[in-house]
Amino acid sequence: MSQFMKYTFASLIGNLLAAMLVLGLGTGGLIFLVVAAASKDTGPQVKDESVLVLDLGLNISDTNPESSTSEAISQVLSGSDSKTITLRSVLDSLEKATTDDRIVGLYLDGSARGADTGLANLKEVRSALEKFRESGKPIFAYDVNWGEREYYLGSVADTVFLNPLGAMEFNGLSSEIMFYAGAFQKYGIGIQVIRVGKYKSAVEPFIQTKLSPENREQMQQLLNDLWSEFLTIVGRHRDLDSKQLQAIADSQGILKPQSAQSRGLVDKLAYFDEVVQELKQLTGNDEEDKTFNQIDLTTYVRVAASGAESRSKNQIAVVYAEGTIVDGEGGVREIGGDRFSALMRKLREDDKIKAVVLRVNSPGGSATASEVIGREVELISHRKPVIVSMGDYAASGGYWISAYGDRIFAEPNTITGSIGVYGILTNIQELANNNGITWDVVKTGRYADMQTIARPKTNAELQLYQNSVDRVYQLFLDKVAEGRNLPQQKVAEIAQGRVWSGLAAKNIGLVDEIGGLEAAIAFAAEKAELGENWRLQEYPKTRSLEQRIIRKLVGANVDAAQPDLLTREFQKLQAELAILTTLNDPLGVYARLPFHLLID
């Protein structure tokens, strides 16, 4: 409860301080702060024989998340300021470190917690770590308590350490769905749904108390695919096959340090100071030195970015579609249909842009906005190559906007598909009546009040909504069939709202290649016949002036405190209910992944 009160109080203070900051300093003062802070920055220095340190508690996302000034301040006050770095920054830094003679090794620090990086992004980072290891430079990894998400990266190390008093979680993946139907019934909130696709399960939490057989089937298959990929990747450098790892998960789940070592999951049991001593030997530090020569990856990013940049006029645009798809302009962490389509039109008309890489990391959302964006993707593809790179999610509306890509790349553990649509119709008649509230209506047409929440929809009204959903679903199928050059019948069979892993999606024709963002960029350059004569431009520009000011003012990142159980459950509920605010499609029809799909 104390954590909950802290978040609430910090949010209030953050808003007040944000207003004071702007009003008190004024424009001139803000500019002065930015210039003064920047003038002190002489750039990072890398000592000879240094170890690059990658904090496994970092959130690795496609873009740096936007936030208002008040949000940024409240995050700092609450101690919940998440440490976020972009995927391309990590990949570029690891590539640079591979050939940087000053970097003699890599240390993966798993002691921090709080990261929610998706499995597909982790897969691409792990591939970069494997290339680093192949260069001959050693990788060390340490944690007090290894969790599966951290171990997915840590297992690539030459030496994996575990604290002698720690433990290792190795028990498989799960996804827990929250259902609200009982609460709605209890409080008199009526829910009616219209949908197409037997697997389109986004509406289930509102009308059921448990998973439908179809939803359970697709979720089980999805988790099986993701877990199988996890076992294969983890076992690659542990000299263990999938059957051996599965036996460990089924028989133990949580391993004691000695058991984790004897089964080959870790190499050494050691305390942090002992790990530091080994790293000192690598960097040539004396025993009396406090620590080893090191540079944090978040700092080294600036070193990697300081290299000579191509001045070619030929540009490959990397466009990030990250977040829920909404109608209109959209807000922070959203893909606004109007805003995003305007950007795509600009890129289509820009002759310097020779190819577009559309990086999709979205569970979908508004069907109308998805079609607006999808149309622009189709138009660009008529003039220049459009290569799609799917991240952690590219499902439902996220797949809609991807369908016209010349080539679609996905990781094996990307969550995609979910080709289906639905609508949710709520009413509060019973809730209102139980509290003495009633309505009456005067109208000039049979359906004039069909959008009211004062009563349930009639059968005739439901049929009108169903007709709209059916029409949008057929349009969705047509787009996929045309964009992917697949027979209509096959698309109808693999659609039905079903969710697929990236590997399964490739097998059924929804994805062309297994690979990450870098592979998609390389293919775009090849498709546009650019050779080595090109440079990247990333869109949209997400970091605002106020963000840069706040980052300069607060300095270093603040470590995220672990919320208590009550706060964590509240945050889950808050995240799920927040999705309701993005349901703004003018037709009331949505192409979206099952609500807030969490895999642990």
SULLINHU-V897494 format. One line per field, one symbol per residue. psi: psi as a letter, one per 20 degrees, with the letter a starting at -180 (. if undefined). burial: # if it has 24 or more other ideal C-beta (glycine too) atoms within 12 Angstrom, else .. A space follows every 10 residues. Layout:
BEGIN
psi: ???
burial: ???
END
This chain:
BEGIN
psi: hhgghggggh gghggghggh gghhhrgghg hgggggghhi ojqqpoqqlq pppooiiqpo rhqppqqrgh ggghgghijj oqopqqghgg ghghgghhjo ihoirppooj hqriqkpqhg hhghghhhhh hghiiipqpq pqqgoprhgh hhghiiqhop qpphjbrppm jaqqoppppi ggggggjkpq pqqprpoijn jhighiirir qqhgghghgg hghggghghg ggghigjilp rhgghhhggh hgfopqghgh ghijhqhqpq rghhghghhg hhijqqhiqh aqpqpqhhgh ghghiirppp jqipqppopo npappqqbhr aqkqnpgggh hhghgghhio ihoiqpooop mpjbcphghh hgghghgggh iihqpoppop cgpmqdhhhg iihjqhppqq qhjqoaclnr rrqpoqqkgg gghikjprqq qpriqhjhki jqjirqqrhg ghhghhgggg ghghgggggg gghilqqggg ghhidjjppq rhghhhhjji qgqoraghhh gghghghili cjmrqqppqr oiorghghgg hhgicqqppp qpqrgggghg hggghghhhh iinkphikpq nqqqpmopp.
burial: ..#...#..# #..#..##.. #........# ..##...... .....##.## ########## ########## ########## ########## ########.# .######### ########## ########## ###...#### ########## ########## ###..##### ###.#.#### ...#....## #######.## ########.. .#.##..##. ########## #####.##.# ....##.##. ....###..# #.#.###### .#..###### .##.#..... .######### #.##...... ...####### ########.# .######### #.##..##.# ..######## ########## ########.# #..####### ########## ########## ########## ########.. #......... .........# ....#.#... #...##.##. .######### #.##.#.... ##.####### ######.### ########## #####.##.# ...####### .#...##### ####..##.# #.#...#... #....#..## .####.#### #########.
END
